């Protein structure tokens, strides 16, 4: 995105805010997102009024951090005489208009990605039979509300494999690769109005499968209700997308800048498979890595996919 409409303020000048508090809402081409306070302190002054179309990077408000001196008397008086700004309802637009705007935003981002990032692609067919059998046994022990979906295995396996392949959990910044210390998986979610978002599942490699399921469900619900936070859409370090049971057998996804990789999993397909000299029918999926050639190469990409495959062969250890 390059700009957004400030929908409304949830805090008024003089109020105390804590780091992480939602203080404003901004409408973007991907819906209304919540803006969080990055520090704790007092909201001194609001600089942008609701309804204003604002470029990315614009200063919206001034927060005096805890422990800082009070502002000069003139500034303090200006803040104290500012009337509280009411929270306004999100700007209402027709679904087809919003869908078209989102499509334009996605097209611009993907055009930039394909133009600026030298993509390469490697694929691996993965035997998913052990994973699916284990998942069926696991879910049989729990009520429906506590069961986990197949996609959680893919997310966890990819996250764990990234520990040994940091070049895929990185960004291309100022002409160099910057590896991230934490693994935040961007989970691709389809919106009802059309288009996709990929909010961040933070520290995915450290979460249990049940925790991943709970948090992915939360992200999906908030994405579809338009209540994602700005940090949800900016913190992902690598993206994972699964085409599901109605998708294609494989896909070559486009990298989300400034990330250096995206992993796409196709639908489950039954194929003849050689096991200990015998041909059997196995459930398989095709995993395709799209990666930035400035940060890695196909040899490392192949090893990375092989690591994901090995992890999925031992699902109980995920």
C-alpha positions as CSV (number, residue, x, y, z in Angstrom):
1,X,0.0,0.0,0.0
2,X,1.1,3.6,-0.5
3,X,-1.8,5.4,1.3
4,X,-4.8,4.8,3.5
5,X,-7.8,6.7,4.9
6,X,-7.7,7.4,8.7
7,X,-11.1,6.1,9.8
8,X,-11.1,7.2,13.4
9,X,-9.2,7.6,16.7
10,X,-9.9,5.3,19.6
11,X,-8.0,7.5,22.0
12,X,-8.1,11.2,22.7
13,X,-5.4,13.7,23.7
14,X,-4.4,13.4,27.3
15,X,-5.2,9.7,27.6
16,X,-2.7,7.1,28.7
17,X,-1.7,4.5,26.2
18,X,0.3,1.3,26.5
19,X,2.5,-0.3,24.0
20,X,0.3,-2.5,21.8
21,X,-2.9,-0.6,22.5
22,X,-5.0,0.0,19.4
23,X,-5.3,3.8,19.0
24,X,-6.6,4.3,15.5
25,X,-8.2,2.5,12.5
26,X,-7.0,3.0,8.9
27,X,-8.8,1.8,5.8
28,X,-6.5,0.3,3.2
29,X,-7.1,-1.6,-0.1
30,X,-7.2,-4.8,2.0
31,X,-9.7,-3.6,4.5
32,X,-9.7,-1.7,7.8
33,X,-6.6,-2.4,9.9
34,X,-5.9,-1.4,13.5
35,X,-2.9,0.9,14.3
36,X,-1.1,0.1,17.5
37,X,0.9,2.3,19.8
38,X,4.6,1.4,19.6
39,X,5.4,2.9,23.0
40,X,3.7,3.5,26.4
41,X,2.9,7.0,27.5
42,X,0.4,9.8,27.0
43,X,-1.2,10.8,23.7
44,X,-0.2,14.4,23.5
45,X,-1.5,15.5,20.1
46,X,-3.4,14.1,17.1
47,X,-2.1,15.4,13.8
48,X,-4.4,13.8,11.3
49,X,-8.2,14.0,11.3
50,X,-10.6,11.1,10.5
51,X,-11.5,10.9,6.9
52,X,-8.0,12.1,5.7
53,X,-6.3,10.2,3.0
54,X,-2.7,9.8,4.2
55,X,0.5,8.6,2.5
56,X,2.4,5.8,4.2
57,X,5.0,7.2,6.7
58,X,3.0,10.2,7.7
59,X,3.2,11.3,11.3
60,X,-0.3,10.7,12.8
61,X,0.1,11.7,16.4
62,X,2.6,12.5,19.2
63,X,3.0,10.2,22.2
64,X,5.0,11.4,25.2
65,X,6.7,8.4,26.5
66,X,6.7,7.5,30.2
67,X,9.3,9.4,32.0
68,X,9.6,12.2,29.4
69,X,9.2,15.8,30.4
70,X,5.8,17.5,29.8
71,X,5.6,19.5,26.5
72,X,6.1,23.3,26.5
73,X,3.1,25.2,27.9
74,X,1.9,26.4,24.5
75,X,1.9,22.9,23.2
76,X,0.3,21.5,26.3
77,X,-2.5,24.2,26.1
78,X,-3.1,23.3,22.5
79,X,-3.4,19.6,23.4
80,X,-5.7,20.3,26.4
81,X,-8.1,22.4,24.3
82,X,-8.4,19.8,21.6
83,X,-11.8,18.3,21.8
84,X,-11.9,14.4,21.9
85,X,-12.4,13.0,18.4
86,X,-15.3,10.6,18.2
87,X,-14.7,7.2,16.8
88,X,-16.2,6.9,13.3
89,X,-17.6,3.9,11.6
90,X,-15.4,2.5,8.9
91,X,-15.9,3.9,5.4
92,X,-18.6,1.8,3.7
93,X,-17.9,0.8,0.1
94,X,-19.6,-1.7,-2.2
95,X,-18.0,-5.1,-2.1
96,X,-17.3,-5.1,-5.8
97,X,-15.5,-1.7,-5.4
98,X,-13.4,-2.9,-2.5
99,X,-12.6,-6.2,-4.4
100,X,-11.5,-4.2,-7.4
101,X,-9.3,-1.9,-5.3
102,X,-7.7,-4.9,-3.6
103,X,-7.0,-6.5,-7.0
104,X,-5.3,-3.4,-8.2
105,X,-3.2,-3.3,-5.0
106,X,-2.2,-7.0,-5.3
107,X,-1.4,-6.5,-9.0
108,X,0.8,-3.5,-8.2
109,X,2.7,-5.4,-5.5
110,X,3.1,-8.6,-7.6
111,X,4.2,-6.5,-10.6
112,X,6.9,-4.9,-8.4
113,X,7.9,-8.3,-7.1
114,X,8.3,-9.9,-10.5
115,X,10.1,-6.9,-11.9
116,X,12.6,-6.3,-9.0
117,X,13.2,-9.8,-7.5
118,X,15.0,-12.5,-9.6
119,X,12.8,-15.5,-8.8
120,X,13.8,-19.1,-9.1
121,X,11.7,-22.1,-8.4
122,X,12.2,-25.6,-7.1
123,X,9.6,-28.3,-6.3
124,X,9.4,-31.5,-4.3
125,X,6.8,-34.2,-4.2
126,X,6.2,-35.1,-0.6
127,X,4.7,-38.3,0.7
128,X,2.0,-37.2,3.1
129,X,0.6,-40.6,4.0
130,X,2.3,-40.8,7.5
131,X,1.2,-37.2,8.3
132,X,-2.4,-37.8,7.3
133,X,-2.6,-41.1,9.2
134,X,-1.2,-39.5,12.3
135,X,-3.5,-36.5,12.0
136,X,-6.6,-38.8,11.7
137,X,-5.5,-40.6,14.9
138,X,-4.8,-37.4,16.7
139,X,-8.1,-35.8,15.9
140,X,-10.1,-38.9,16.9
141,X,-9.1,-38.2,20.5
142,X,-10.7,-34.7,20.6
143,X,-14.0,-33.0,19.9
144,X,-14.4,-31.2,16.6
145,X,-13.7,-27.8,18.1
146,X,-10.2,-29.0,19.3
147,X,-9.1,-30.8,16.2
148,X,-6.4,-29.5,14.0
149,X,-6.4,-29.1,10.2
150,X,-3.9,-30.5,7.8
151,X,-2.4,-27.0,7.0
152,X,-1.0,-26.7,10.5
153,X,1.4,-29.5,9.8
154,X,2.7,-27.7,6.7
155,X,3.2,-24.4,8.6
156,X,5.0,-26.1,11.5
157,X,7.2,-28.2,9.2
158,X,8.2,-25.2,7.1
159,X,8.9,-23.1,10.3
160,X,11.1,-25.8,11.9
161,X,13.0,-26.3,8.6
162,X,13.7,-22.6,8.4
163,X,15.9,-22.8,11.6
164,X,18.6,-24.4,9.5
165,X,18.0,-22.3,6.3
166,X,18.0,-18.7,7.5
167,X,18.5,-17.2,4.0
168,X,14.8,-18.1,3.4
169,X,13.7,-16.3,6.6
170,X,15.1,-13.0,5.5
171,X,14.6,-9.7,3.8
172,X,16.5,-8.0,1.0
173,X,17.3,-4.5,2.3
174,X,19.6,-1.9,0.9
175,X,21.4,-4.3,-1.4
176,X,22.0,-7.1,1.2
177,X,20.3,-10.0,2.8
178,X,19.1,-9.4,6.4
179,X,18.3,-12.6,8.3
180,X,15.5,-12.4,10.9
181,X,16.1,-13.8,14.4
182,X,12.5,-15.0,14.7
183,X,10.3,-17.0,12.3
184,X,7.0,-15.3,11.7
185,X,5.1,-17.2,9.0
186,X,2.8,-15.2,6.7
187,X,-0.3,-17.3,6.4
188,X,-2.2,-16.7,3.1
189,X,-5.9,-16.2,3.7
190,X,-8.6,-15.7,1.1
191,X,-11.0,-12.9,1.9
192,X,-14.8,-13.0,1.3
193,X,-14.6,-9.9,-0.8
194,X,-11.9,-11.3,-3.0
195,X,-8.1,-11.1,-2.8
196,X,-5.6,-12.4,-0.3
197,X,-3.9,-11.2,2.9
198,X,-1.0,-12.9,4.6
199,X,-0.9,-11.9,8.3
200,X,1.9,-13.0,10.5
201,X,1.8,-16.1,12.7
202,X,4.6,-15.1,15.1
203,X,7.3,-17.5,16.4
204,X,5.6,-20.4,14.5
205,X,8.5,-22.7,15.1
206,X,8.0,-22.5,18.8
207,X,4.2,-23.1,18.8
208,X,2.6,-26.5,19.2
209,X,0.3,-27.7,16.5
210,X,-2.8,-26.9,18.7
211,X,-1.5,-23.4,19.3
212,X,-0.9,-22.9,15.6
213,X,-4.5,-24.0,14.9
214,X,-5.9,-21.6,17.4
215,X,-3.9,-18.7,16.2
216,X,-4.5,-19.3,12.5
217,X,-8.2,-19.5,13.2
218,X,-8.0,-16.1,15.0
219,X,-6.0,-14.6,12.1
220,X,-8.6,-15.8,9.6
221,X,-11.5,-14.5,11.6
222,X,-9.9,-11.1,12.1
223,X,-8.9,-10.9,8.5
224,X,-12.4,-11.6,7.3
225,X,-14.0,-9.2,9.8
226,X,-11.5,-6.4,8.9
227,X,-9.9,-6.2,12.3
228,X,-6.3,-7.1,11.5
229,X,-3.6,-4.9,13.1
230,X,-0.9,-3.1,11.1
231,X,1.7,-5.4,12.7
232,X,-0.2,-8.5,11.6
233,X,0.4,-7.4,8.0
234,X,4.0,-6.2,8.3
235,X,5.7,-8.7,10.6
236,X,5.8,-11.8,8.4
237,X,9.3,-13.0,7.5
238,X,8.3,-15.7,5.0
239,X,5.0,-16.8,3.5
240,X,3.3,-20.2,3.3
241,X,0.3,-20.8,1.2
242,X,-1.7,-24.0,0.7
243,X,-4.1,-24.4,-2.2
244,X,-6.3,-26.8,-0.2
245,X,-8.4,-29.7,-1.4
246,X,-10.0,-27.7,-4.2
247,X,-6.8,-26.2,-5.5
248,X,-4.4,-27.1,-8.2
249,X,-1.7,-29.8,-7.9
250,X,1.0,-27.2,-7.7
251,X,1.7,-23.5,-7.9
252,X,4.6,-21.1,-8.4
253,X,3.8,-18.3,-6.0
254,X,5.2,-14.7,-6.2
255,X,7.4,-13.5,-3.4
256,X,6.0,-10.9,-1.1
257,X,8.6,-8.0,-0.9
258,X,10.8,-7.6,1.0
259,X,10.7,-11.3,1.9
260,X,13.1,-13.7,0.1
261,X,10.9,-16.8,-0.2
262,X,7.3,-18.1,-0.4
263,X,6.4,-21.8,-0.1
264,X,3.2,-23.1,-1.9
265,X,1.7,-26.5,-1.3
266,X,-0.7,-28.0,-3.8
267,X,-3.7,-30.2,-3.0
268,X,-3.4,-33.8,-1.8
269,X,-3.2,-36.2,-4.8
270,X,-3.0,-40.0,-4.7
271,X,-0.1,-41.3,-6.7
272,X,1.7,-44.6,-7.3
273,X,4.7,-44.6,-4.9
274,X,7.7,-46.9,-4.6
275,X,8.1,-48.2,-1.0
276,X,10.7,-50.9,-0.2
277,X,10.7,-52.2,-3.8
278,X,6.9,-52.2,-4.0
279,X,4.5,-49.9,-5.8
280,X,1.7,-48.6,-3.5
281,X,-0.8,-45.8,-3.6
282,X,0.2,-42.8,-1.4
283,X,-1.3,-39.4,-0.7
284,X,1.2,-36.8,-1.8
285,X,1.5,-33.0,-2.2
286,X,3.7,-30.9,-4.3
287,X,5.7,-28.2,-2.5
288,X,7.1,-25.4,-4.6
289,X,9.6,-22.9,-3.3
290,X,9.8,-19.5,-5.0
291,X,13.0,-17.8,-3.7
292,X,15.1,-14.7,-4.3
293,X,18.3,-15.6,-6.2
294,X,20.1,-12.7,-4.6
295,X,19.7,-14.5,-1.2
296,X,20.0,-18.2,-2.1
297,X,20.3,-20.7,-4.9
298,X,18.5,-23.7,-6.2
299,X,20.8,-26.1,-4.4
300,X,20.0,-24.6,-1.0
301,X,16.3,-24.5,-2.1
302,X,16.3,-28.2,-2.8
303,X,17.8,-29.0,0.5
304,X,15.3,-26.8,2.3
305,X,12.3,-28.6,0.7
306,X,13.9,-32.0,1.5
307,X,14.1,-30.9,5.1
308,X,10.4,-30.0,5.1
309,X,9.7,-33.4,3.6
310,X,11.7,-35.2,6.3
311,X,9.8,-33.4,9.0
312,X,6.5,-34.3,7.5
313,X,7.5,-38.0,7.5
314,X,7.7,-37.8,11.4
315,X,4.5,-35.8,12.3
316,X,4.5,-36.8,15.9
317,X,7.7,-34.8,16.4
318,X,6.2,-31.6,15.0
